[in-house]
Amino acid sequence: MSKQGSSQSEDLYGQAAGAIGVLVIVFGVLAAIKDQLGLSWPATVALVAGLLVLLGYGAWRARKALARFLAGPGTTAAPAASAEAEEADGEERPAAHPELTAALGTAGIIGRDEIIRAEEADIRKVPAGTKYEFLVPPGRTYDDVEKRLGTLAGVLGVTRLHLTMERSRDTERRVKLLKLDEPPFTRPFPAPTRKEIEAFSGVPIGHDVTGQLVGIESFDKASMLVAGMTQMGKTTLINGLITCLLIAYRDFDLYLLDGKFCGLTRFEKRAVRYESSDDPEVFESIVDELNARSDRRYKEITEAVRNRRPAPEFKPVIFVVDEAADFFASDESREGKEQARRIAEKTRSLVSKALESGISTVLMTQRPSANAIPVMVRDQFLYRMSLYVASTGTAKVALGDTYLDTVAPINPALLDPDIKGQGVLFAHGRSILVRGFWFSDEFIWSVVDEGAAQVEEKKEAKTLTVAPLSPIEKVIGAMEREGVDFMSLAGIAAVLGIEETNAVKRSSLIAETLGKEVPAHRTPKARGYRLADLQAAARAAE
């Protein structure tokens, strides 16, 4: 046995012996008292216990008297004053609002010793439901309520979708809470008028649960991802968004890639480039065109900064893609995988780097699975919107892996799939429940026709006022007159008046004249340029 174990054993034996000794002494004292007084054992024990209690009380009284004597006169009034103060405090204690104090306490938003003051709370009925406005106790803010909004909804007997919050502008303690009487969007709201869209500060996307217009400040430096299961109303929502863009922005270049073949056809007349295809090569060609346009704009920005000039202003460009997941798919062949990798990298560059040059992207997909749109692309979107999805995991794909850990998240899996076009808009760290607009075809066509007419007027005005055609415009005009989509170097040289007979030197002169950014192509018969590439370069130069 170790020395430590031996020491502990000896201590135990010593304590046991001491306890036995004390018991023997107590028993001896009790026996002496019993014999002296002639009492029974129970009476002796009771007598001794009573004497000990009296001795303890006497010692306490003596201690209190000694303390008063040492403290001097004037201190005896202190307990009375303290009692009066406590009574006064009790009378002035503010009244608590019973409903809100109980609800926020149960939800864990305020502590047990905290209250919501009745004079700082207001509850009233509004057409949509019940409006709560109150101040949380000092030391707490609006964020404390927002973080536990789902728990509070359960305490109030509704779902998270029934509650909306509004931040106050006067103090961080003020909370404005609306509890809906019915599930959100049970009754549809009328589509906004042209004047309402024009008066909105930004671009409206839909209505909130109270019928107010909600949207985003601008697409100038932001892109958007819209996800949701099939037949949930994505196309209707994006048609409403494009219509609002045409009214709010007016002068911008619209690129459309319709992977559903007929979802965006209404806007073809207004688009700078419209493609109806699910071919990844078509998507890649548009991305290449926009990336090249972005590079040219960045060069202008760099030159302005270098020469200390104001930053140039560019015409906004918005690229809308329906069924975007199809363009990132791979057939698992070596060429297919390389194409998918290349498209993902180019798209990432477009979404992330083109924002400063005024080029924005809106992607929609009905397959928000983990591999539908690459993570390197999804992570670049500032605005995200998810319509109804079947699971929480799918919601994370659409809104971000950490979305459910953000402030007051709304799980898209809890939305009513029978209400089309509603979704969760996540922007700047906040979640808003939105339902997109449904515009009649007649209204959309009128907006598109008006926009197309304005574009044509500007083209005509530019034709009358602008200097002679550029070399690219000359070649485009010649190709359009001949009805061809490809022209050889010899034909282009004739159009541009280049008389060089040496093929190598002639090719170099043409490349310098048209610009290095316009790619040349070789066919089995000759080397030359394609009409689509020349048109893309002309649009980018505008």
C-alpha positions as CSV (number, residue, x, y, z in Angstrom):
1,M,0.0,0.0,0.0
2,S,1.3,3.5,-0.9
3,K,2.1,6.1,1.8
4,Q,-0.8,8.2,0.6
5,G,-3.3,5.4,1.0
6,S,-1.8,4.6,4.5
7,S,-2.2,8.2,5.6
8,Q,-5.8,8.3,4.4
9,S,-6.6,5.1,6.3
10,E,-5.1,6.5,9.5
11,D,-7.1,9.8,9.2
12,L,-10.3,7.7,8.9
13,Y,-9.5,5.7,12.0
14,G,-8.7,8.9,13.9
15,Q,-12.0,10.6,12.9
16,A,-14.0,7.5,13.9
17,A,-12.3,7.4,17.3
18,G,-13.0,11.1,17.9
19,A,-16.7,10.6,17.0
20,I,-17.0,7.7,19.3
21,G,-15.4,9.8,22.1
22,V,-17.9,12.6,21.6
23,L,-20.8,10.2,21.7
24,V,-19.5,8.8,25.0
25,I,-19.1,12.2,26.5
26,V,-22.6,13.3,25.4
27,F,-24.1,10.0,26.7
28,G,-22.2,10.5,30.0
29,V,-23.6,14.1,30.4
30,L,-27.1,13.0,29.7
31,A,-26.8,10.1,32.1
32,A,-25.5,12.4,34.9
33,I,-28.4,14.9,34.4
34,K,-30.9,12.0,34.3
35,D,-29.6,10.6,37.6
36,Q,-29.4,14.0,39.3
37,L,-33.0,15.0,38.3
38,G,-34.5,11.6,38.3
39,L,-36.0,12.0,34.8
40,S,-36.7,9.5,32.0
41,W,-34.4,9.4,28.9
42,P,-36.9,11.2,26.6
43,A,-37.5,14.0,29.1
44,T,-33.7,14.5,29.7
45,V,-33.0,14.8,25.9
46,A,-35.9,17.3,25.5
47,L,-34.7,19.4,28.4
48,V,-31.1,19.6,27.1
49,A,-32.3,20.5,23.6
50,G,-34.5,23.3,25.0
51,L,-31.7,24.7,27.0
52,L,-29.4,24.8,24.0
53,V,-32.0,26.7,21.9
54,L,-32.5,29.3,24.7
55,L,-28.7,29.8,25.0
56,G,-28.4,30.3,21.2
57,Y,-31.3,32.9,21.1
58,G,-29.7,34.7,24.1
59,A,-26.3,34.9,22.3
60,W,-28.0,36.3,19.2
61,R,-29.8,39.1,21.2
62,A,-26.6,39.9,23.0
63,R,-24.7,40.2,19.7
64,K,-27.4,42.6,18.2
65,A,-27.3,44.8,21.3
66,L,-23.5,45.0,21.3
67,A,-23.6,46.0,17.5
68,R,-26.1,48.8,18.2
69,F,-24.0,50.1,21.2
70,L,-20.8,50.2,19.1
71,A,-22.6,51.9,16.1
72,G,-23.8,54.8,18.2
73,P,-27.1,56.7,18.1
74,G,-29.1,57.4,15.0
75,T,-28.8,54.0,13.4
76,T,-32.0,52.6,14.7
77,A,-34.0,54.6,12.2
78,A,-32.2,53.0,9.2
79,P,-34.2,49.8,9.1
80,A,-37.4,51.8,9.2
81,A,-36.2,54.1,6.4
82,S,-35.1,51.1,4.4
83,A,-38.5,49.5,4.9
84,E,-40.2,52.7,3.8
85,A,-38.0,52.9,0.7
86,E,-38.8,49.3,-0.2
87,E,-42.5,50.0,0.2
88,A,-42.1,53.1,-1.9
89,D,-40.3,51.1,-4.6
90,G,-43.0,48.6,-4.5
91,E,-45.7,51.2,-5.1
92,E,-43.7,52.8,-8.1
93,R,-42.9,49.5,-9.8
94,P,-44.2,49.8,-13.4
95,A,-47.2,47.7,-14.5
96,A,-46.3,44.8,-16.8
97,H,-48.2,44.0,-20.0
98,P,-49.5,40.5,-19.1
99,E,-49.8,39.0,-22.7
100,L,-46.5,40.3,-24.1
101,T,-44.5,39.7,-20.9
102,A,-45.7,36.1,-20.7
103,A,-45.2,35.4,-24.4
104,L,-41.7,36.8,-24.6
105,G,-40.7,35.2,-21.3
106,T,-41.9,31.8,-22.4
107,A,-40.1,32.2,-25.7
108,G,-36.8,32.9,-23.8
109,I,-36.5,36.5,-25.2
110,I,-36.6,38.2,-21.9
111,G,-35.6,37.0,-18.4
112,R,-37.9,36.0,-15.6
113,D,-37.1,39.3,-13.8
114,E,-37.8,41.4,-16.9
115,I,-41.1,42.7,-18.1
116,I,-42.7,44.5,-21.0
117,R,-44.1,47.7,-19.6
118,A,-47.8,48.2,-20.2
119,E,-47.3,51.9,-21.1
120,E,-44.6,51.0,-23.7
121,A,-46.8,48.4,-25.5
122,D,-49.6,48.7,-28.0
123,I,-51.7,45.9,-29.5
124,R,-54.3,46.7,-32.1
125,K,-56.2,44.9,-34.9
126,V,-55.4,45.7,-38.5
127,P,-57.0,44.3,-41.7
128,A,-54.4,41.6,-42.1
129,G,-54.2,40.5,-38.4
130,T,-52.9,41.8,-35.1
131,K,-50.2,44.5,-34.8
132,Y,-47.9,44.4,-31.8
133,E,-45.6,47.4,-31.0
134,F,-43.5,47.5,-27.8
135,L,-40.2,48.3,-26.3
136,V,-38.0,45.4,-25.0
137,P,-36.3,46.0,-21.6
138,P,-33.1,48.1,-21.5
139,G,-30.1,46.0,-22.5
140,R,-32.1,44.1,-25.1
141,T,-32.7,45.0,-28.8
142,Y,-34.8,44.2,-31.8
143,D,-32.3,41.5,-32.7
144,D,-33.1,39.5,-29.5
145,V,-36.7,39.1,-30.7
146,E,-35.8,38.4,-34.4
147,K,-33.4,35.6,-33.4
148,R,-36.2,33.7,-31.7
149,L,-39.1,34.6,-34.0
150,G,-39.9,31.0,-34.7
151,T,-40.2,30.2,-31.0
152,L,-42.3,33.3,-30.4
153,A,-44.6,32.2,-33.2
154,G,-45.2,28.9,-31.5
155,V,-46.0,30.7,-28.2
156,L,-48.5,32.9,-30.0
157,G,-50.1,29.8,-31.6
158,V,-49.1,30.4,-35.2
159,T,-46.3,29.4,-37.6
160,R,-43.2,31.4,-38.5
161,L,-44.9,32.2,-41.8
162,H,-47.6,34.1,-39.9
163,L,-45.2,36.6,-38.4
164,T,-43.4,39.6,-39.9
165,M,-41.2,42.1,-38.2
166,E,-40.3,45.7,-39.0
167,R,-37.3,47.6,-37.6
168,S,-37.9,50.9,-36.0
169,R,-35.9,54.0,-36.9
170,D,-36.0,55.7,-33.5
171,T,-34.6,53.1,-31.2
172,E,-33.1,49.6,-31.3
173,R,-35.5,48.6,-28.5
174,R,-38.7,49.1,-30.4
175,V,-40.3,46.0,-32.0
176,K,-43.1,46.1,-34.6
177,L,-44.6,42.7,-35.1
178,L,-47.5,41.6,-37.3
179,K,-49.4,38.3,-36.7
180,L,-51.5,37.3,-39.6
181,D,-55.0,36.0,-39.1
182,E,-54.7,33.7,-42.2
183,P,-51.8,31.8,-43.8
184,P,-49.8,34.2,-46.0
185,F,-51.1,34.9,-49.6
186,T,-54.3,33.0,-48.9
187,R,-55.9,35.8,-51.0
188,P,-53.9,37.1,-54.0
189,F,-53.1,40.8,-54.3
190,P,-53.7,42.7,-57.5
191,A,-50.8,43.3,-59.8
192,P,-49.2,46.8,-59.5
193,T,-49.9,49.5,-62.0
194,R,-47.2,51.2,-64.1
195,K,-47.2,54.2,-61.9
196,E,-46.7,52.1,-58.8
197,I,-43.8,50.3,-60.4
198,E,-42.2,53.6,-61.5
199,A,-42.7,55.1,-58.0
200,F,-41.0,52.2,-56.3
201,S,-37.5,52.8,-55.1
202,G,-35.7,50.1,-56.9
203,V,-37.0,47.1,-58.8
204,P,-40.1,45.4,-57.4
205,I,-40.3,41.6,-57.3
206,G,-43.6,40.9,-55.6
207,H,-45.9,41.6,-52.7
208,D,-45.1,40.9,-49.1
209,V,-47.7,39.3,-46.8
210,T,-49.4,42.6,-46.2
211,G,-49.7,43.5,-49.9
212,Q,-46.8,46.0,-50.0
213,L,-44.4,46.0,-52.9
214,V,-41.0,44.6,-52.1
215,G,-37.9,44.1,-54.2
216,I,-34.3,45.0,-54.5
217,E,-32.5,48.4,-54.6
218,S,-30.8,47.8,-57.9
219,F,-29.3,45.3,-60.3
220,D,-26.4,47.5,-61.0
221,K,-23.9,45.5,-58.9
222,A,-25.8,42.4,-58.0
223,S,-26.9,39.1,-59.5
224,M,-29.8,36.8,-58.5
225,L,-30.4,33.1,-58.2
226,V,-34.0,31.8,-58.3
227,A,-34.6,28.2,-57.4
228,G,-37.7,26.0,-56.8
229,M,-39.3,22.8,-57.8
230,T,-41.1,22.4,-61.1
231,Q,-44.6,24.1,-61.5
232,M,-44.0,26.4,-58.5
233,G,-44.3,29.6,-60.5
234,K,-40.7,30.5,-61.3
235,T,-41.4,31.5,-64.9
236,T,-44.4,33.7,-63.9
237,L,-42.3,35.3,-61.2
238,I,-39.4,36.1,-63.6
239,N,-41.8,37.4,-66.3
240,G,-43.1,39.8,-63.7
241,L,-39.5,40.8,-62.8
242,I,-38.5,41.4,-66.4
243,T,-41.7,43.5,-66.9
244,C,-40.8,45.6,-63.9
245,L,-37.2,45.9,-65.2
246,L,-38.4,47.3,-68.5
247,I,-40.5,49.9,-66.7
248,A,-38.0,50.8,-64.0
249,Y,-34.8,50.8,-66.1
250,R,-36.0,51.5,-69.6
251,D,-32.6,51.9,-71.2
252,F,-30.6,48.7,-70.8
253,D,-29.5,45.7,-72.8
254,L,-31.4,42.5,-72.2
255,Y,-30.0,39.1,-73.0
256,L,-32.3,36.1,-72.8
257,L,-31.6,32.4,-72.9
258,D,-34.8,30.5,-72.8
259,G,-34.0,26.9,-71.7
260,K,-37.7,26.2,-71.5
261,F,-38.1,27.2,-75.2
262,C,-41.3,29.3,-74.5
263,G,-41.0,30.8,-71.0
264,L,-39.4,34.1,-72.1
265,T,-40.7,34.4,-75.6
266,R,-42.9,37.4,-74.7
267,F,-39.7,39.5,-74.4
268,E,-37.9,38.5,-77.5
269,K,-38.8,41.7,-79.4
270,R,-37.1,43.8,-76.7
271,A,-34.0,41.6,-76.2
272,V,-30.7,42.5,-77.7
273,R,-30.1,38.8,-78.0
274,Y,-32.6,36.1,-77.5
275,E,-31.9,32.3,-77.7
276,S,-34.3,29.5,-77.2
277,S,-32.1,26.5,-76.6
278,D,-30.8,24.0,-74.0
279,D,-27.5,23.5,-75.8
280,P,-24.5,24.4,-73.5
281,E,-22.6,25.8,-76.4
282,V,-25.2,28.5,-76.9
283,F,-25.0,29.4,-73.2
284,E,-21.2,29.5,-73.4
285,S,-21.3,31.7,-76.5
286,I,-23.4,34.3,-74.7
287,V,-21.2,34.1,-71.6
288,D,-18.1,34.6,-73.8
289,E,-19.7,37.7,-75.4
290,L,-20.6,39.2,-72.0
291,N,-17.2,38.4,-70.5
292,A,-15.5,40.1,-73.5
293,R,-17.8,43.1,-73.0
294,S,-16.9,43.2,-69.3
295,D,-13.2,43.1,-70.1
296,R,-13.5,46.1,-72.4
297,R,-15.4,48.0,-69.8
298,Y,-12.8,47.2,-67.2
299,K,-10.1,48.6,-69.5
300,E,-12.0,51.8,-69.7
301,I,-12.4,52.0,-65.9
302,T,-8.6,51.3,-65.5
303,E,-7.7,54.1,-68.0
304,A,-10.0,56.5,-66.2
305,V,-8.4,55.8,-62.9
306,R,-4.9,56.0,-64.3
307,N,-5.6,59.3,-66.0
308,R,-7.6,60.7,-63.0
309,R,-10.8,61.0,-64.9
310,P,-14.3,60.3,-63.6
311,A,-15.4,56.7,-63.9
312,P,-17.2,56.0,-67.1
313,E,-20.9,55.3,-67.1
314,F,-22.1,52.1,-68.9
315,K,-25.5,51.0,-70.1
316,P,-26.8,48.3,-67.7
317,V,-26.8,44.8,-69.1
318,I,-29.0,42.1,-67.6
319,F,-28.6,38.4,-68.6
320,V,-31.6,36.2,-67.7
321,V,-31.4,32.4,-68.0
322,D,-34.3,30.0,-67.6
323,E,-33.5,26.3,-66.7
324,A,-29.9,27.2,-66.0
325,A,-29.0,23.7,-64.5
326,D,-29.2,22.2,-68.0
327,F,-26.2,24.2,-69.1
328,F,-23.9,22.9,-66.4
329,A,-24.8,19.2,-66.9
330,S,-22.2,16.8,-68.2
331,D,-22.6,13.5,-70.2
332,E,-19.7,12.1,-68.2
333,S,-17.5,11.9,-71.2
334,R,-14.1,13.4,-71.2
335,E,-15.2,16.2,-73.5
336,G,-18.5,16.7,-71.6
337,K,-16.7,17.1,-68.3
338,E,-14.2,19.5,-69.7
339,Q,-17.0,21.6,-71.2
340,A,-18.9,21.6,-67.9
341,R,-15.8,22.7,-66.1
342,R,-15.1,25.4,-68.6
343,I,-18.7,26.8,-68.5
344,A,-18.7,26.8,-64.7
345,E,-15.5,28.8,-64.6
346,K,-16.6,31.3,-67.2
347,T,-20.0,31.8,-65.5
348,R,-18.3,32.3,-62.1
349,S,-16.2,35.0,-63.7
350,L,-19.2,36.6,-65.3
351,V,-21.3,36.7,-62.1
352,S,-18.4,37.8,-59.8
353,K,-16.3,40.1,-61.9
354,A,-18.8,41.7,-64.3
355,L,-20.8,43.5,-61.5
356,E,-18.5,46.5,-61.4
357,S,-18.9,46.9,-65.2
358,G,-22.7,47.0,-65.0
359,I,-23.4,43.4,-66.2
360,S,-25.9,41.4,-64.0
361,T,-27.0,37.8,-64.2
362,V,-30.3,36.2,-63.2
363,L,-30.3,32.4,-63.2
364,M,-33.3,30.2,-62.6
365,T,-33.3,26.5,-62.0
366,Q,-36.0,23.9,-61.1
367,R,-33.4,21.4,-59.9
368,P,-31.8,23.0,-56.8
369,S,-29.8,19.9,-56.0
370,A,-26.2,20.0,-54.7
371,N,-24.7,19.5,-58.1
372,A,-27.3,21.2,-60.4
373,I,-25.4,24.5,-60.3
374,P,-21.7,24.4,-59.2
375,V,-20.9,25.8,-55.8
376,M,-18.3,28.1,-57.3
377,V,-21.1,29.8,-59.3
378,R,-23.9,29.7,-56.6
379,D,-21.6,31.4,-54.0
380,Q,-21.3,34.6,-56.2
381,F,-25.0,35.6,-56.0
382,L,-25.8,38.5,-53.8
383,Y,-29.6,38.0,-54.0
384,R,-31.1,34.5,-53.6
385,M,-34.7,33.4,-53.8
386,S,-36.2,30.0,-53.2
387,L,-39.7,28.9,-54.0
388,Y,-41.2,25.8,-52.5
389,V,-38.7,22.9,-52.2
390,A,-39.2,19.4,-50.7
391,S,-36.5,19.4,-48.1
392,T,-34.4,21.5,-45.8
393,G,-31.3,20.3,-47.6
394,T,-32.5,21.6,-50.9
395,A,-33.3,24.9,-49.3
396,K,-29.7,25.2,-48.2
397,V,-28.6,24.6,-51.7
398,A,-30.7,27.5,-53.0
399,L,-30.2,29.9,-50.2
400,G,-26.7,28.9,-48.9
401,D,-25.4,26.2,-46.5
402,T,-25.5,28.5,-43.5
403,Y,-28.9,30.1,-44.3
404,L,-30.8,28.4,-41.5
405,D,-28.3,29.9,-39.1
406,T,-29.0,33.4,-40.2
407,V,-31.3,35.9,-38.4
408,A,-35.0,34.9,-38.5
409,P,-34.7,32.4,-41.4
410,I,-37.8,31.2,-43.3
411,N,-37.6,27.6,-44.4
412,P,-38.9,27.3,-48.0
413,A,-39.8,23.7,-47.3
414,L,-42.7,25.0,-45.1
415,L,-44.3,27.0,-47.9
416,D,-47.7,26.0,-49.3
417,P,-47.0,24.3,-52.7
418,D,-50.5,25.1,-53.8
419,I,-49.8,28.9,-53.7
420,K,-47.7,29.5,-56.9
421,G,-45.1,32.1,-57.2
422,Q,-44.4,32.6,-53.5
423,G,-40.9,32.3,-52.2
424,V,-38.2,33.4,-49.7
425,L,-36.1,36.4,-50.8
426,F,-32.8,36.5,-49.0
427,A,-30.9,39.7,-49.4
428,H,-28.4,41.6,-47.1
429,G,-28.8,38.9,-44.4
430,R,-32.6,39.3,-44.1
431,S,-35.4,37.0,-45.2
432,I,-38.7,38.3,-46.7
433,L,-41.7,36.2,-47.8
434,V,-42.7,37.3,-51.3
435,R,-45.2,36.4,-53.9
436,G,-44.4,37.4,-57.5
437,F,-46.7,39.4,-59.8
438,W,-49.0,38.0,-62.4
439,F,-49.3,40.4,-65.3
440,S,-51.7,39.8,-68.1
441,D,-50.3,39.1,-71.6
442,E,-51.8,42.4,-72.9
443,F,-49.9,44.4,-70.2
444,I,-46.6,42.6,-70.9
445,W,-46.9,43.1,-74.7
446,S,-47.7,46.8,-74.2
447,V,-44.5,47.2,-72.1
448,V,-42.4,45.2,-74.5
449,D,-43.7,47.1,-77.6
450,E,-43.0,50.4,-75.9
451,G,-39.5,49.4,-75.0
452,A,-38.8,48.1,-78.5
453,A,-40.0,51.3,-80.1
454,Q,-37.7,53.3,-77.8
455,V,-34.8,51.2,-78.9
456,E,-35.6,51.7,-82.5
457,E,-35.9,55.5,-82.1
458,K,-32.5,55.6,-80.5
459,K,-31.0,53.6,-83.3
460,E,-32.5,55.9,-85.9
461,A,-31.3,58.9,-84.1
462,K,-27.8,57.4,-83.8
463,T,-27.8,56.7,-87.5
464,L,-28.6,60.3,-88.3
465,T,-26.1,61.9,-85.9
466,V,-23.2,59.4,-85.7
467,A,-20.2,59.5,-87.9
468,P,-19.5,57.0,-90.7
469,L,-19.9,53.3,-90.0
470,S,-17.1,51.5,-88.3
471,P,-15.3,48.7,-90.1
472,I,-17.2,46.0,-88.2
473,E,-20.5,47.7,-89.1
474,K,-19.5,47.8,-92.7
475,V,-18.8,44.1,-92.8
476,I,-22.0,43.3,-90.9
477,G,-24.0,45.4,-93.4
478,A,-22.3,43.6,-96.4
479,M,-23.0,40.2,-94.9
480,E,-26.7,41.0,-94.1
481,R,-27.2,42.3,-97.7
482,E,-25.8,39.1,-99.1
483,G,-27.7,37.0,-96.6
484,V,-24.7,35.0,-95.4
485,D,-23.5,34.2,-91.9
486,F,-19.8,33.8,-92.8
487,M,-17.5,35.8,-95.1
488,S,-14.0,34.9,-96.2
489,L,-10.9,37.2,-95.7
490,A,-10.9,38.0,-99.4
491,G,-14.5,39.2,-99.2
492,I,-13.9,41.2,-96.1
493,A,-10.8,42.8,-97.6
494,A,-13.0,44.0,-100.6
495,V,-15.5,45.5,-98.2
496,L,-12.9,47.3,-96.2
497,G,-10.9,48.4,-99.2
498,I,-7.8,46.5,-98.3
499,E,-5.7,45.8,-101.4
500,E,-2.9,43.7,-99.9
501,T,-2.4,40.6,-102.0
502,N,-0.2,38.7,-99.6
503,A,-2.5,36.4,-97.6
504,V,-0.6,36.6,-94.4
505,K,-0.3,40.4,-94.4
506,R,-3.9,40.8,-95.5
507,S,-5.1,38.6,-92.6
508,S,-3.1,40.7,-90.2
509,L,-4.5,44.0,-91.5
510,I,-8.0,42.7,-91.3
511,A,-7.5,41.5,-87.7
512,E,-6.1,45.0,-86.7
513,T,-9.0,46.8,-88.5
514,L,-11.7,44.7,-86.9
515,G,-10.1,44.3,-83.5
516,K,-8.2,41.4,-81.9
517,E,-11.3,40.6,-79.7
518,V,-13.2,39.4,-82.8
519,P,-12.2,35.7,-83.4
520,A,-11.5,34.5,-86.9
521,H,-12.7,31.0,-88.0
522,R,-11.6,28.5,-90.6
523,T,-13.9,26.5,-92.7
524,P,-13.0,23.7,-95.2
525,K,-13.0,26.3,-98.0
526,A,-11.6,29.4,-96.5
527,R,-10.6,31.5,-93.4
528,G,-12.9,34.3,-92.4
529,Y,-15.3,35.8,-89.8
530,R,-18.8,34.8,-88.6
531,L,-21.7,37.3,-88.6
532,A,-22.6,36.4,-85.0
533,D,-19.1,37.2,-83.7
534,L,-19.1,40.6,-85.5
535,Q,-22.6,41.4,-84.2
536,A,-21.5,40.6,-80.6
537,A,-18.5,42.9,-81.0
538,A,-20.7,45.7,-82.3
539,R,-23.1,45.4,-79.4
540,A,-20.2,45.4,-76.9
541,A,-18.8,48.5,-78.4
542,E,-22.0,50.5,-77.9
